[in-house]
Amino acid sequence: MQHQSLPIASLIEGELAAIAQQLRHSTVQIRGRRGSLGSGVIWNTEGLILTNAHVLRGRGAIVQLADGREFPGRVVRRDDQRDLAALIIQATSLHAATIAHPSQLRVGELVLAVGNPLGVSGAISWGIVHALTPSALADRPQWIQSDLRLAPGNSGGPLATVDGTVVGINSMIVQGRAIAIPSHTVERFLSAQRDRPYLGVTLQPVIVGDRVAWLVLAVAADSPAEAAGILLGDRLVGINNHPLISWGVLAHWLGQAIAGETLQLDVLRGSALLTLNLVLGAAPSATEAA
């Protein structure tokens, strides 16, 4: 008897369709109270929804699940710089997404997005990863760029690999490329304290030989910098084995870090190069030094 089997292409199509359906269950439509429309990801079964900050222009929104149920959502955290926002809904039987770190994501890999472009619920888009924009962290891309075809309403929805694992939140289109916020940035956003971490120093850029350094002009009393042993006149030249070639490098590390995390600082004190460990704190007020 001749053995019959389905073509490999049909098997792959069936599996991808099943994965897309699974992602639809973890994707919501978000309708802002000022007319904005976007998507979101069910981050856990307790009702935490992640989306873009630009999708939400107020303190609440209506969240519609894939099964048609609707719930009022309350914004519990927002970061316009990261373009992330978190809502809470009171709902049961939620299908949370499977989240993974994008460190293993490769250029050329197939990815998919689920969203609500132009109000079309649960639309699927396929594409490939074009670039992983590097950050100061070698294994943590700052952005994930792909050729996904996104439209208004896709913002805030999941970027996933072909196994259905969510590795980012779709945010915007730049020069025809879809830009997603990596999942590790989302986790940092969720873990962050209300106040941003700070060093407790006032800094001024100076040139030392052929490198840029940051001269310590003041050290706040009872600050993380004071506890780490940083002194007036010290020059910061590196952080976590990365040279401080610009303020942007330091701002990036502070933006990624959370209170309680330890940073390794390279400090020039006279002609001696020191390595100091600084435990970040939460700024007690908006007027504190960096």
N, C-alpha and C positions, 0 to 999 in steps of 0.2 A: 504493500500500500504506500502511495506517495505521501511523504510528510508535507503538511501544509503549514505555513507560518505567515504571520503578518509582515509586510515590508518594514524594514528598520525605520524608515521615515515616518510611517504611521505610528509606530510605537513611540518615537520621540515626540511627535505631535501630540499624542494622547497624554504623555507625561507632562509636557509643557502646559497643556490646557488645564490639567489638574492643579499644577503649581500656581497658575494664574488665578484659578478659582479660589485657591487657598488664600492667596494674597488679597483678593477682593474682600474676603471676610474680615481681614485685619485692617482694611482701609475704610475711612469714613468721609462723608461730605460735611464741610463746615460752612455754614452761612452766617456771616457776621451781621450784627444788628444795624450796620450802616451800609448794607448792600454788598459787602465783599463776599466772594465765593472761592473756596479752596478745598483742599483735601487734608487728611490727617492720618496718623498711624496709631492704632491701639497698641500702646507700649506695654501694658500689663493688664491683667484681668481685674484689677481694682478700679478701673475706669480712667486711667491716665492716658491722655491723648496728646501726641506731639504733632506740631505743625510749624509753619513759618510765622514769624512775628508780623510780617507785612499782610498776612491773611486776616489778622485780628486787629481791628481798629478801636475796639472797646474792651470792656472787662468781661464780656460774655459772648456766646454764640450758640446757635442751634447745631447740634451734631446729629447727623443721620447715619445710621448703621447700614450695612449692606442688606440686612433683612427688612429694611424700611422703617424700623423703629427710630423715633426722634427723641432727643433729650436736651435739656438746657445744659450748656457747658460753662463752667466758671474758670476764668483764667487764674492760674495759681503761680505762674512764673513766666517772665518775658525777658528777652535779651535782644534788643534791636541790633546790636553790633553783630551778634552771631546769627541774626534773623531766625530765632527760635522762640517758640512759645509752648507752654504746657497748659492743658485744660483738664478738669476733672468732671466726669459725668457719673451720675448714680444709675448704674445699669447692671444687669446680671447676664450670664451666658455670653460673655465677651470672648472673642477669638483674638488673643494677643499675638502679635507678630513674633517670629523668631529673630532675634537680633544677634549680629556677629560683628567683630572687629574687621575692618576692611584691609588689614595688613597683608592678607594673602591675595587681594584683588590684583589682577594683572591687566596691563594695556592689551586690548584686543579681546578681552573676555566679554561674553554675552551677558547683558543685563536687561532687566525689564522694570517698567514703572506702571503703577496703577494710580488712577486719579479720576477727577471729574471735570475734564476739559470742556469748557463752554456749557457746563451743566449736565453733560452726558455721564451718567453714573457708572462707575466701575470700568472705565475704558482702559485697555491695555496697550502699552507701547513697548516695542523691542528695539534694542540697539547694542552698540559695543562701547567699551571703555576706550576713550581716546587719550586721556592723560590723567595722571594722579599728581595734582599740583603739590610740590613738596612744601613741607613746613620745617621748622627747626627741629622737629622730632622725626628721626629717620624713618621710623616704621609707622608714622601717622600722617597720611596725606591731609593737607589743609582743605582741598576740594577734590571732588571726583567729577571729571568731565567726560561726557558721553555724547553720542549722536542721537540720543532719544528725541523723538518728535513730541515736544510738550507744548501745551497751550494754556491760556488762562484757565485756572481751575485745577491744574495739576500741582500747583505749588503746595508743599506740605505733605505730599504723598510719598510712598516708599520707593526707594531705589533698591532693587533686590537682585541677587544672583540667580542662576537658573535652578538652584535647588530650593528657591523660595526664601532664602535668608536675607533679611533686610540689612543693608550695609550703609544706608544713608537716607537723608530726607531731601527730596527734590526742591530746589529753591528758585532758580531763575534760568533764563536763557541769555547767554553772552556770546555775541558774534556767531550765532547759529548753533552753539554748543549748550547742551543741558548741564547745569552746574548743581551738584548735590553736596549737602553737608554731611561729612562722614559720621558714622554712628558713635565713634569715640568722642567727637565734639558734643554730640547730644548727651552722652553720659556725663561728661564734664559739666555741661549746663545744668543737668538735673542734680548733680552732686554739690554744685557751688553754694556757698553760703550767701545770705542776702547781700552782704557787703563784699566787694571784690577784695582779693588778697592784696597786701601791700608790704613793702619793705620797711618803710619808716625812714626814708632818707630823702634829701634834696640833692639832685645831681646836676652837673653841668658838663657838656662834652668838651674834651681837650684832646690834643694830639700828643702821643708819647712815642717818639721815634717814628716808625712807619705804621703805627696802629692808632685806632680811636680808643679812647678810654673815657670813663665817666667819673669825674671828680666829685667826691663827697663833700658838699658844702655844709650840711647839717645832718645830725642824727637825732631823731625824735626820742624823747625819754620813754623808757619802758616799751620800746618798739622791737620788732623782730631783728632789725639791723643791730640795735644795741646789744641784744641778747647773743647775737652771733659774733660780736666782737669787732664790728666795723667801726672805724675811727674817723674823725674829721680829717680830711686830707688824703684818705685812701682813694685809690683809683680802681674802679671796677673795669676789668678787661675781658671777662668771660663768664658764662653761665652754663652749667651742665655740659662742660667741654665744648661749648660753642663760643666763638669770639663775639663780643658785643660791638659789632661793626656799626650799629645804628640803634636809635631808640626803638625802632620797630621790632628788633630782636627781643629786647627786654619786655616790651609791651606784649609781644606774642606769648612769651613764657608766662607772664603774669595772667594773661587772658585765658590760658589753658589750665593754669594751676588752681588749686583750691586751698582755703585756709587749712593749716595743719600739715601741708605738704612741705618737704624739704628740698631746697635748691642748693646746688653747689656753686659757689661764687669764687672766681679767680680774682684776687685783689693784689695790686701793686702797693706796697708800703715802703716808701723810699725806693731802694733798688731790689728789695726782696719780693718774690712772687709767693703769695700765700693762697691757700685754699680754705675757705670757710664754709661751713654748713649753716644755712639759714632756714629756720622753720617759719613759714609764712603765717601771718595773722590776718584777721579781718579788720579793715579800716574802721575805727570807731566813729568817724564822721567824714562827710564828703570833702572837708577842707584839709584833711591830713595830707602830708607829703606822700610821694609815690612809695 
